[in-house]
């Protein structure tokens, strides 16, 4: 991952998960509902690798979907904090060179991870390599009010972030996937709407890639 990864900072890691349990709780629940809907489109999935897992918030949640998750992150500080909060399996590793054989996991997820990678294409290539059935992306939408707020918020975390539009994500995926596949996506509109819609300007993009062969 990026050598400028802000989550290598122990102070940021220490307070990272606070948002999920305070002001961001409702938004996080909506994001999880969207990700769950995407996962439901895959047949017979059991294992998932959560790349850029951070403190393991989503990694831990995957267990409630009857999945067997493994979290991976470069930041030892994030992993250490996560082990104190959640009882999940995790390992330290690099998104650009995943320490696994090909086709080891059913699914691979990048939840708010691509924003902090300087080589997102390489990370997606690695994801395609290790996942048998497809990918799940959760990304802050650059063409949204939420994306605008984060860009202007700045600070040690968001100054390092790169936001994407739906079209940019689809184009990036097309550049790295050679096998037949299907892409589907929705965005959240919290707090205006409790569900998810196919609108290109929703704040959080949930996108699934299903290999069709």
Buried (B, 14 or more C-beta within 10 A) or exposed (E): BBEEBBBBBEEBBBEBBEEBEEEBEEBBEBBBBBBBBBBEEBEEBEBBBBBBBBBBBBBBBBBEBEBEBBBBBBBEBBBBBBBEBBEBEBEBBBBBEBEBEEEBBBBBBBBBBBBBBBEBBBBBBBBBBBBBBBBBBBBBBBBBEBBBEBBEEEEEBBEBBBBBBBEBBBEBBEEBBEEEBEBEBBBBBBEEEEEBEEBEBBBBBBBBBBBEE
